[in-house]
Amino acid sequence: MHLIATDPAAPLDLPAWCHLTGHTYLGPVPSADRPTYAVQVTAGAAVTDPDRPWQPAPAAP
């Protein structure tokens, strides 16, 4: 999947988020017109909190 991200922290945040969730960060897409990053989506990846995607989802009661 390609993600367009204008946040200057994206090159740091995306690899960390991929590590947290189990997706694979493939790096920047060099020929893109806008800042674009490639991520390989993994089936069964860890779920994150919708309001705080940098945190794992709370455990179900």
All heavy atoms as TSV, in Angstrom:
chain	resi	resn	atom	element	x	y	z
A	1	MET	N	N	0.853	-1.138	0.000
A	1	MET	CA	C	0.000	0.000	0.000
A	1	MET	C	C	0.913	1.218	0.000
A	1	MET	O	O	1.975	1.211	0.629
A	1	MET	CB	C	-0.882	-0.019	1.254
A	1	MET	CG	C	-1.601	1.271	1.483
A	1	MET	SD	S	-2.753	1.362	2.881
A	1	MET	CE	C	-2.065	0.358	4.119
A	2	HIS	N	N	0.496	2.263	-0.710
A	2	HIS	CA	C	1.234	3.522	-0.684
A	2	HIS	C	C	0.469	4.531	0.165
A	2	HIS	O	O	-0.745	4.678	0.016
A	2	HIS	CB	C	1.415	4.077	-2.095
A	2	HIS	CG	C	2.431	3.322	-2.882
A	2	HIS	ND1	N	2.713	3.609	-4.176
A	2	HIS	CD2	C	3.249	2.300	-2.545
A	2	HIS	CE1	C	3.658	2.801	-4.618
A	2	HIS	NE2	N	3.991	1.995	-3.641
A	3	LEU	N	N	1.172	5.212	1.044
A	3	LEU	CA	C	0.596	6.229	1.917
A	3	LEU	C	C	1.189	7.575	1.556
A	3	LEU	O	O	2.413	7.710	1.466
A	3	LEU	CB	C	0.917	5.932	3.380
A	3	LEU	CG	C	0.447	4.594	3.927
A	3	LEU	CD1	C	1.075	4.341	5.279
A	3	LEU	CD2	C	-1.051	4.582	4.027
A	4	ILE	N	N	0.341	8.567	1.348
A	4	ILE	CA	C	0.798	9.935	1.134
A	4	ILE	C	C	0.739	10.624	2.488
A	4	ILE	O	O	-0.308	10.643	3.132
A	4	ILE	CB	C	-0.085	10.667	0.103
A	4	ILE	CG1	C	0.015	9.970	-1.242
A	4	ILE	CG2	C	0.323	12.130	-0.004
A	4	ILE	CD1	C	-1.000	10.446	-2.263
A	5	ALA	N	N	1.875	11.152	2.924
A	5	ALA	CA	C	1.941	11.765	4.248
A	5	ALA	C	C	2.748	13.049	4.162
A	5	ALA	O	O	3.917	13.028	3.808
A	5	ALA	CB	C	2.582	10.810	5.240
A	6	THR	N	N	2.116	14.159	4.492
A	6	THR	CA	C	2.820	15.435	4.466
A	6	THR	C	C	3.422	15.801	5.821
A	6	THR	O	O	4.153	16.770	5.923
A	6	THR	CB	C	1.877	16.570	4.009
A	6	THR	OG1	O	0.746	16.610	4.882
A	6	THR	CG2	C	1.406	16.335	2.581
A	7	ASP	N	N	3.145	15.013	6.833
A	7	ASP	CA	C	3.714	15.243	8.167
A	7	ASP	C	C	5.223	14.997	8.093
A	7	ASP	O	O	5.663	13.923	7.678
A	7	ASP	CB	C	3.070	14.290	9.165
A	7	ASP	CG	C	3.557	14.474	10.586
A	7	ASP	OD1	O	4.606	15.108	10.792
A	7	ASP	OD2	O	2.881	13.979	11.484
A	8	PRO	N	N	6.044	15.968	8.481
A	8	PRO	CA	C	7.488	15.776	8.400
A	8	PRO	C	C	8.006	14.635	9.281
A	8	PRO	O	O	9.113	14.135	9.073
A	8	PRO	CB	C	8.081	17.111	8.829
A	8	PRO	CG	C	6.966	17.912	9.375
A	8	PRO	CD	C	5.672	17.292	8.961
A	9	ALA	N	N	7.225	14.187	10.251
A	9	ALA	CA	C	7.640	13.084	11.116
A	9	ALA	C	C	7.315	11.713	10.524
A	9	ALA	O	O	7.717	10.687	11.086
A	9	ALA	CB	C	6.990	13.219	12.488
A	10	ALA	N	N	6.631	11.670	9.402
A	10	ALA	CA	C	6.225	10.389	8.803
A	10	ALA	C	C	7.387	9.420	8.594
A	10	ALA	O	O	7.229	8.221	8.869
A	10	ALA	CB	C	5.470	10.626	7.505
A	11	PRO	N	N	8.545	9.866	8.125
A	11	PRO	CA	C	9.644	8.902	7.939
A	11	PRO	C	C	10.095	8.225	9.234
A	11	PRO	O	O	10.690	7.158	9.197
A	11	PRO	CB	C	10.778	9.744	7.351
A	11	PRO	CG	C	10.110	10.917	6.741
A	11	PRO	CD	C	8.895	11.187	7.592
A	12	LEU	N	N	9.804	8.832	10.371
A	12	LEU	CA	C	10.116	8.209	11.667
A	12	LEU	C	C	8.923	7.457	12.231
A	12	LEU	O	O	9.061	6.372	12.792
A	12	LEU	CB	C	10.560	9.273	12.675
A	12	LEU	CG	C	11.818	10.045	12.316
A	12	LEU	CD1	C	12.040	11.173	13.316
A	12	LEU	CD2	C	13.010	9.129	12.270
A	13	ASP	N	N	7.736	8.047	12.095
A	13	ASP	CA	C	6.528	7.460	12.678
A	13	ASP	C	C	6.076	6.195	11.958
A	13	ASP	O	O	5.635	5.241	12.606
A	13	ASP	CB	C	5.383	8.472	12.668
A	13	ASP	CG	C	5.575	9.599	13.663
A	13	ASP	OD1	O	6.457	9.474	14.532
A	13	ASP	OD2	O	4.861	10.611	13.563
A	14	LEU	N	N	6.140	6.172	10.643
A	14	LEU	CA	C	5.640	5.002	9.909
A	14	LEU	C	C	6.412	3.721	10.230
A	14	LEU	O	O	5.787	2.687	10.483
A	14	LEU	CB	C	5.628	5.271	8.405
A	14	LEU	CG	C	4.468	6.134	7.931
A	14	LEU	CD1	C	4.647	6.501	6.458
A	14	LEU	CD2	C	3.140	5.436	8.146
A	15	PRO	N	N	7.747	3.739	10.251
A	15	PRO	CA	C	8.439	2.502	10.637
A	15	PRO	C	C	8.092	2.054	12.059
A	15	PRO	O	O	7.929	0.854	12.313
A	15	PRO	CB	C	9.926	2.864	10.534
A	15	PRO	CG	C	9.975	4.018	9.607
A	15	PRO	CD	C	8.682	4.765	9.816
A	16	ALA	N	N	7.942	3.008	12.973
A	16	ALA	CA	C	7.595	2.655	14.354
A	16	ALA	C	C	6.195	2.053	14.425
A	16	ALA	O	O	5.959	1.062	15.121
A	16	ALA	CB	C	7.690	3.885	15.253
A	17	TRP	N	N	5.245	2.648	13.683
A	17	TRP	CA	C	3.877	2.134	13.668
A	17	TRP	C	C	3.844	0.737	13.047
A	17	TRP	O	O	3.163	-0.153	13.547
A	17	TRP	CB	C	2.966	3.100	12.908
A	17	TRP	CG	C	1.557	2.640	12.823
A	17	TRP	CD1	C	0.599	2.727	13.784
A	17	TRP	CD2	C	0.936	1.999	11.700
A	17	TRP	NE1	N	-0.579	2.191	13.334
A	17	TRP	CE2	C	-0.391	1.735	12.053
A	17	TRP	CE3	C	1.385	1.635	10.438
A	17	TRP	CZ2	C	-1.280	1.107	11.190
A	17	TRP	CZ3	C	0.506	1.015	9.580
A	17	TRP	CH2	C	-0.814	0.757	9.962
A	18	CYS	N	N	4.608	0.544	11.982
A	18	CYS	CA	C	4.665	-0.779	11.355
A	18	CYS	C	C	5.226	-1.810	12.342
A	18	CYS	O	O	4.721	-2.929	12.435
A	18	CYS	CB	C	5.505	-0.739	10.089
A	18	CYS	SG	S	4.668	0.061	8.699
A	19	HIS	N	N	6.252	-1.439	13.078
A	19	HIS	CA	C	6.823	-2.340	14.077
A	19	HIS	C	C	5.781	-2.690	15.145
A	19	HIS	O	O	5.663	-3.836	15.558
A	19	HIS	CB	C	8.056	-1.702	14.707
A	19	HIS	CG	C	8.698	-2.551	15.743
A	19	HIS	ND1	N	9.442	-3.666	15.440
A	19	HIS	CD2	C	8.684	-2.468	17.092
A	19	HIS	CE1	C	9.853	-4.224	16.556
A	19	HIS	NE2	N	9.414	-3.516	17.577
A	20	LEU	N	N	5.015	-1.702	15.582
A	20	LEU	CA	C	3.984	-1.904	16.602
A	20	LEU	C	C	2.883	-2.848	16.097
A	20	LEU	O	O	2.418	-3.704	16.832
A	20	LEU	CB	C	3.365	-0.550	16.992
A	20	LEU	CG	C	2.133	-0.585	17.888
A	20	LEU	CD1	C	2.511	-1.014	19.300
A	20	LEU	CD2	C	1.459	0.777	17.915
A	21	THR	N	N	2.468	-2.680	14.862
A	21	THR	CA	C	1.315	-3.416	14.347
A	21	THR	C	C	1.667	-4.730	13.658
A	21	THR	O	O	0.815	-5.594	13.511
A	21	THR	CB	C	0.535	-2.551	13.344
A	21	THR	OG1	O	1.407	-2.193	12.269
A	21	THR	CG2	C	-0.033	-1.313	14.012
A	22	GLY	N	N	2.906	-4.866	13.202
A	22	GLY	CA	C	3.294	-6.082	12.492
A	22	GLY	C	C	3.307	-5.917	10.985
A	22	GLY	O	O	3.626	-6.855	10.260
A	23	HIS	N	N	2.970	-4.725	10.487
A	23	HIS	CA	C	3.078	-4.456	9.055
A	23	HIS	C	C	4.561	-4.262	8.713
A	23	HIS	O	O	5.397	-4.095	9.591
A	23	HIS	CB	C	2.284	-3.204	8.668
A	23	HIS	CG	C	0.819	-3.313	8.942
A	23	HIS	ND1	N	0.025	-4.296	8.401
A	23	HIS	CD2	C	-0.001	-2.571	9.726
A	23	HIS	CE1	C	-1.217	-4.137	8.810
A	23	HIS	NE2	N	-1.254	-3.098	9.630
A	24	THR	N	N	4.876	-4.266	7.426
A	24	THR	CA	C	6.267	-4.109	6.996
A	24	THR	C	C	6.438	-2.762	6.314
A	24	THR	O	O	5.761	-2.481	5.315
A	24	THR	CB	C	6.664	-5.235	6.027
A	24	THR	OG1	O	6.461	-6.487	6.680
A	24	THR	CG2	C	8.116	-5.109	5.603
A	25	TYR	N	N	7.322	-1.953	6.836
A	25	TYR	CA	C	7.636	-0.653	6.233
A	25	TYR	C	C	8.637	-0.891	5.115
A	25	TYR	O	O	9.712	-1.454	5.336
A	25	TYR	CB	C	8.217	0.288	7.286
A	25	TYR	CG	C	8.633	1.632	6.736
A	25	TYR	CD1	C	7.686	2.548	6.310
A	25	TYR	CD2	C	9.973	1.979	6.647
A	25	TYR	CE1	C	8.057	3.785	5.804
A	25	TYR	CE2	C	10.357	3.223	6.158
A	25	TYR	CZ	C	9.387	4.109	5.732
A	25	TYR	OH	O	9.759	5.326	5.230
A	26	LEU	N	N	8.302	-0.472	3.894
A	26	LEU	CA	C	9.166	-0.686	2.739
A	26	LEU	C	C	9.957	0.551	2.350
A	26	LEU	O	O	10.859	0.473	1.520
A	26	LEU	CB	C	8.327	-1.176	1.553
A	26	LEU	CG	C	7.552	-2.484	1.803
A	26	LEU	CD1	C	6.657	-2.805	0.620
A	26	LEU	CD2	C	8.508	-3.627	2.099
A	27	GLY	N	N	9.586	1.711	2.913
A	27	GLY	CA	C	10.350	2.924	2.667
A	27	GLY	C	C	9.666	3.910	1.747
A	27	GLY	O	O	8.550	3.698	1.284
A	28	PRO	N	N	10.370	5.005	1.464
A	28	PRO	CA	C	9.802	6.043	0.598
A	28	PRO	C	C	9.701	5.560	-0.845
A	28	PRO	O	O	10.493	4.730	-1.293
A	28	PRO	CB	C	10.774	7.206	0.728
A	28	PRO	CG	C	12.024	6.629	1.271
A	28	PRO	CD	C	11.674	5.366	1.983
A	29	VAL	N	N	8.720	6.103	-1.557
A	29	VAL	CA	C	8.550	5.814	-2.982
A	29	VAL	C	C	9.252	6.948	-3.731
A	29	VAL	O	O	8.773	8.085	-3.728
A	29	VAL	CB	C	7.051	5.734	-3.351
A	29	VAL	CG1	C	6.876	5.502	-4.838
A	29	VAL	CG2	C	6.364	4.652	-2.531
A	30	PRO	N	N	10.387	6.688	-4.353
A	30	PRO	CA	C	11.210	7.764	-4.906
A	30	PRO	C	C	10.598	8.513	-6.091
A	30	PRO	O	O	10.879	9.690	-6.279
A	30	PRO	CB	C	12.502	7.066	-5.324
A	30	PRO	CG	C	12.184	5.636	-5.386
A	30	PRO	CD	C	11.009	5.396	-4.486
A	31	SER	N	N	9.764	7.900	-6.881
A	31	SER	CA	C	9.240	8.562	-8.079
A	31	SER	C	C	7.914	9.286	-7.853
A	31	SER	O	O	7.313	9.777	-8.794
A	31	SER	CB	C	9.082	7.536	-9.201
A	31	SER	OG	O	8.149	6.548	-8.797
A	32	ALA	N	N	7.457	9.361	-6.628
A	32	ALA	CA	C	6.162	9.984	-6.331
A	32	ALA	C	C	6.265	11.512	-6.368
A	32	ALA	O	O	7.304	12.086	-6.043
A	32	ALA	CB	C	5.661	9.534	-4.969
A	33	ASP	N	N	5.162	12.160	-6.756
A	33	ASP	CA	C	5.103	13.623	-6.791
A	33	ASP	C	C	5.011	14.230	-5.392
A	33	ASP	O	O	5.432	15.353	-5.172
A	33	ASP	CB	C	3.895	14.098	-7.600
A	33	ASP	CG	C	4.008	13.730	-9.067
A	33	ASP	OD1	O	5.146	13.513	-9.541
A	33	ASP	OD2	O	2.970	13.662	-9.732
A	34	ARG	N	N	4.382	13.490	-4.476
A	34	ARG	CA	C	4.213	13.950	-3.091
A	34	ARG	C	C	4.923	12.971	-2.171
A	34	ARG	O	O	5.230	11.860	-2.585
A	34	ARG	CB	C	2.720	14.011	-2.759
A	34	ARG	CG	C	1.984	15.038	-3.612
A	34	ARG	CD	C	0.525	15.089	-3.272
A	34	ARG	NE	N	-0.142	13.963	-3.935
A	34	ARG	CZ	C	-1.413	13.672	-3.791
A	34	ARG	NH1	N	-2.176	14.397	-3.011
A	34	ARG	NH2	N	-1.953	12.654	-4.412
A	35	PRO	N	N	5.171	13.344	-0.917
A	35	PRO	CA	C	5.837	12.404	0.006
A	35	PRO	C	C	4.988	11.135	0.156
A	35	PRO	O	O	3.899	11.150	0.727
A	35	PRO	CB	C	5.914	13.173	1.320
A	35	PRO	CG	C	5.735	14.605	0.955
A	35	PRO	CD	C	4.889	14.616	-0.284
A	36	THR	N	N	5.480	10.041	-0.382
A	36	THR	CA	C	4.742	8.780	-0.426
A	36	THR	C	C	5.623	7.669	0.131
A	36	THR	O	O	6.814	7.606	-0.155
A	36	THR	CB	C	4.330	8.462	-1.872
A	36	THR	OG1	O	3.581	9.568	-2.394
A	36	THR	CG2	C	3.471	7.217	-1.954
A	37	TYR	N	N	5.012	6.790	0.919
A	37	TYR	CA	C	5.738	5.718	1.582
A	37	TYR	C	C	5.027	4.403	1.319
A	37	TYR	O	O	3.798	4.345	1.256
A	37	TYR	CB	C	5.817	5.987	3.086
A	37	TYR	CG	C	6.415	7.338	3.363
A	37	TYR	CD1	C	5.607	8.470	3.475
A	37	TYR	CD2	C	7.788	7.503	3.436
A	37	TYR	CE1	C	6.160	9.725	3.677
A	37	TYR	CE2	C	8.347	8.753	3.642
A	37	TYR	CZ	C	7.533	9.860	3.754
A	37	TYR	OH	O	8.088	11.092	3.941
A	38	ALA	N	N	5.789	3.332	1.171
A	38	ALA	CA	C	5.237	2.013	0.892
A	38	ALA	C	C	5.198	1.184	2.170
A	38	ALA	O	O	6.171	1.151	2.931
A	38	ALA	CB	C	6.065	1.313	-0.172
A	39	VAL	N	N	4.066	0.510	2.361
A	39	VAL	CA	C	3.860	-0.374	3.507
A	39	VAL	C	C	3.256	-1.668	2.990
A	39	VAL	O	O	2.321	-1.651	2.186
A	39	VAL	CB	C	2.907	0.273	4.546
A	39	VAL	CG1	C	2.538	-0.711	5.644
A	39	VAL	CG2	C	3.525	1.522	5.139
A	40	GLN	N	N	3.801	-2.794	3.427
A	40	GLN	CA	C	3.198	-4.083	3.109
A	40	GLN	C	C	2.266	-4.431	4.258
A	40	GLN	O	O	2.707	-4.591	5.403
A	40	GLN	CB	C	4.259	-5.158	2.942
A	40	GLN	CG	C	3.685	-6.495	2.569
A	40	GLN	CD	C	4.772	-7.528	2.320
A	40	GLN	OE1	O	5.958	-7.205	2.278
A	40	GLN	NE2	N	4.373	-8.761	2.165
A	41	VAL	N	N	0.982	-4.523	3.960
A	41	VAL	CA	C	-0.034	-4.805	4.973
A	41	VAL	C	C	-0.001	-6.298	5.297
A	41	VAL	O	O	0.060	-7.138	4.399
A	41	VAL	CB	C	-1.427	-4.368	4.470
A	41	VAL	CG1	C	-2.501	-4.698	5.487
A	41	VAL	CG2	C	-1.421	-2.879	4.160
A	42	THR	N	N	-0.038	-6.607	6.581
A	42	THR	CA	C	0.043	-7.968	7.066
A	42	THR	C	C	-1.299	-8.413	7.627
A	42	THR	O	O	-1.888	-7.706	8.450
A	42	THR	CB	C	1.112	-8.063	8.181
A	42	THR	OG1	O	2.342	-7.573	7.666
A	42	THR	CG2	C	1.282	-9.471	8.680
A	43	ALA	N	N	-1.771	-9.563	7.167
A	43	ALA	CA	C	-3.006	-10.128	7.723
A	43	ALA	C	C	-2.771	-10.458	9.194
A	43	ALA	O	O	-1.695	-10.910	9.581
A	43	ALA	CB	C	-3.398	-11.383	6.963
A	44	GLY	N	N	-3.748	-10.191	10.013
A	44	GLY	CA	C	-3.633	-10.501	11.433
A	44	GLY	C	C	-2.759	-9.539	12.209
A	44	GLY	O	O	-2.267	-9.884	13.281
A	45	ALA	N	N	-2.564	-8.349	11.683
A	45	ALA	CA	C	-1.734	-7.358	12.372
A	45	ALA	C	C	-2.391	-6.934	13.688
A	45	ALA	O	O	-3.608	-7.058	13.860
A	45	ALA	CB	C	-1.527	-6.141	11.482
A	46	ALA	N	N	-1.586	-6.430	14.586
A	46	ALA	CA	C	-2.088	-5.945	15.875
A	46	ALA	C	C	-2.991	-4.737	15.654
A	46	ALA	O	O	-2.722	-3.892	14.803
A	46	ALA	CB	C	-0.929	-5.561	16.782
A	47	VAL	N	N	-4.056	-4.678	16.413
A	47	VAL	CA	C	-5.015	-3.579	16.325
A	47	VAL	C	C	-4.547	-2.445	17.233
A	47	VAL	O	O	-4.058	-2.691	18.341
A	47	VAL	CB	C	-6.421	-4.058	16.753
A	47	VAL	CG1	C	-7.428	-2.932	16.696
A	47	VAL	CG2	C	-6.859	-5.219	15.871
A	48	THR	N	N	-4.704	-1.220	16.756
A	48	THR	CA	C	-4.347	-0.061	17.570
A	48	THR	C	C	-5.610	0.670	18.012
A	48	THR	O	O	-6.692	0.468	17.460
A	48	THR	CB	C	-3.442	0.911	16.795
A	48	THR	OG1	O	-4.114	1.330	15.616
A	48	THR	CG2	C	-2.127	0.262	16.435
A	49	ASP	N	N	-5.461	1.516	19.014
A	49	ASP	CA	C	-6.563	2.324	19.527
A	49	ASP	C	C	-6.968	3.332	18.446
A	49	ASP	O	O	-6.114	4.073	17.963
A	49	ASP	CB	C	-6.086	3.047	20.785
A	49	ASP	CG	C	-7.179	3.822	21.495
A	49	ASP	OD1	O	-8.083	4.350	20.814
A	49	ASP	OD2	O	-7.125	3.912	22.727
A	50	PRO	N	N	-8.235	3.363	18.030
A	50	PRO	CA	C	-8.645	4.290	16.970
A	50	PRO	C	C	-8.381	5.761	17.300
A	50	PRO	O	O	-8.122	6.558	16.407
A	50	PRO	CB	C	-10.144	4.049	16.816
A	50	PRO	CG	C	-10.444	2.786	17.528
A	50	PRO	CD	C	-9.332	2.542	18.507
A	51	ASP	N	N	-8.437	6.111	18.575
A	51	ASP	CA	C	-8.204	7.498	18.974
A	51	ASP	C	C	-6.723	7.801	19.189
A	51	ASP	O	O	-6.326	8.958	19.195
A	51	ASP	CB	C	-8.971	7.826	20.255
A	51	ASP	CG	C	-10.471	7.761	20.046
A	51	ASP	OD1	O	-10.932	8.126	18.941
A	51	ASP	OD2	O	-11.174	7.331	20.974
A	52	ARG	N	N	-5.924	6.769	19.382
A	52	ARG	CA	C	-4.477	6.917	19.605
A	52	ARG	C	C	-3.764	5.788	18.865
A	52	ARG	O	O	-3.357	4.798	19.466
A	52	ARG	CB	C	-4.164	6.851	21.099
A	52	ARG	CG	C	-4.826	7.962	21.890
A	52	ARG	CD	C	-4.604	7.833	23.371
A	52	ARG	NE	N	-5.008	6.491	23.817
A	52	ARG	CZ	C	-4.551	5.924	24.922
A	52	ARG	NH1	N	-3.710	6.526	25.696
A	52	ARG	NH2	N	-4.959	4.728	25.271
A	53	PRO	N	N	-3.612	5.912	17.536
A	53	PRO	CA	C	-3.081	4.788	16.744
A	53	PRO	C	C	-1.637	4.414	17.063
A	53	PRO	O	O	-1.151	3.428	16.551
A	53	PRO	CB	C	-3.228	5.264	15.310
A	53	PRO	CG	C	-3.379	6.737	15.386
A	53	PRO	CD	C	-3.981	7.049	16.717
A	54	TRP	N	N	-0.984	5.161	17.909
A	54	TRP	CA	C	0.380	4.810	18.320
A	54	TRP	C	C	0.348	3.915	19.558
A	54	TRP	O	O	1.389	3.527	20.054
A	54	TRP	CB	C	1.197	6.086	18.601
A	54	TRP	CG	C	0.581	6.957	19.651
A	54	TRP	CD1	C	0.817	6.903	20.996
A	54	TRP	CD2	C	-0.414	7.969	19.465
A	54	TRP	NE1	N	0.045	7.829	21.661
A	54	TRP	CE2	C	-0.738	8.506	20.726
A	54	TRP	CE3	C	-1.074	8.480	18.364
A	54	TRP	CZ2	C	-1.669	9.513	20.904
A	54	TRP	CZ3	C	-1.998	9.488	18.547
A	54	TRP	CH2	C	-2.287	9.981	19.813
A	55	GLN	N	N	-0.863	3.573	20.045
A	55	GLN	CA	C	-1.035	2.703	21.212
A	55	GLN	C	C	-1.792	1.439	20.805
A	55	GLN	O	O	-2.699	1.500	19.973
A	55	GLN	CB	C	-1.851	3.408	22.300
A	55	GLN	CG	C	-1.196	4.639	22.888
A	55	GLN	CD	C	-0.041	4.254	23.789
A	55	GLN	OE1	O	-0.064	3.254	24.479
A	55	GLN	NE2	N	0.996	5.075	23.770
A	56	PRO	N	N	-1.450	0.290	21.400
A	56	PRO	CA	C	-2.252	-0.907	21.134
A	56	PRO	C	C	-3.698	-0.697	21.601
A	56	PRO	O	O	-3.956	0.077	22.523
A	56	PRO	CB	C	-1.577	-1.982	21.987
A	56	PRO	CG	C	-0.207	-1.450	22.274
A	56	PRO	CD	C	-0.330	0.046	22.281
A	57	ALA	N	N	-4.624	-1.379	20.960
A	57	ALA	CA	C	-6.033	-1.281	21.353
A	57	ALA	C	C	-6.197	-1.849	22.761
A	57	ALA	O	O	-5.508	-2.798	23.141
A	57	ALA	CB	C	-6.909	-2.050	20.376
A	58	PRO	N	N	-7.092	-1.249	23.554
A	58	PRO	CA	C	-7.326	-1.785	24.893
A	58	PRO	C	C	-7.890	-3.204	24.803
A	58	PRO	O	O	-8.597	-3.538	23.855
A	58	PRO	CB	C	-8.346	-0.829	25.506
A	58	PRO	CG	C	-8.688	0.186	24.479
A	58	PRO	CD	C	-7.897	-0.100	23.247
A	59	ALA	N	N	-7.556	-4.001	25.775
A	59	ALA	CA	C	-8.056	-5.383	25.827
A	59	ALA	C	C	-9.558	-5.371	26.026
A	59	ALA	O	O	-10.105	-4.533	26.750
A	59	ALA	CB	C	-7.367	-6.133	26.956
A	60	ALA	N	N	-10.231	-6.297	25.380
A	60	ALA	CA	C	-11.690	-6.416	25.531
A	60	ALA	C	C	-12.008	-6.916	26.935
A	60	ALA	O	O	-11.287	-7.769	27.461
A	60	ALA	CB	C	-12.242	-7.364	24.487
A	61	PRO	N	N	-13.082	-6.388	27.524
A	61	PRO	CA	C	-13.438	-6.845	28.893
A	61	PRO	C	C	-13.960	-8.249	28.914
A	61	PRO	O	O	-14.363	-8.839	28.031
A	61	PRO	CB	C	-14.526	-5.864	29.327
A	61	PRO	CG	C	-14.923	-5.082	28.145
A	61	PRO	CD	C	-13.922	-5.360	27.069
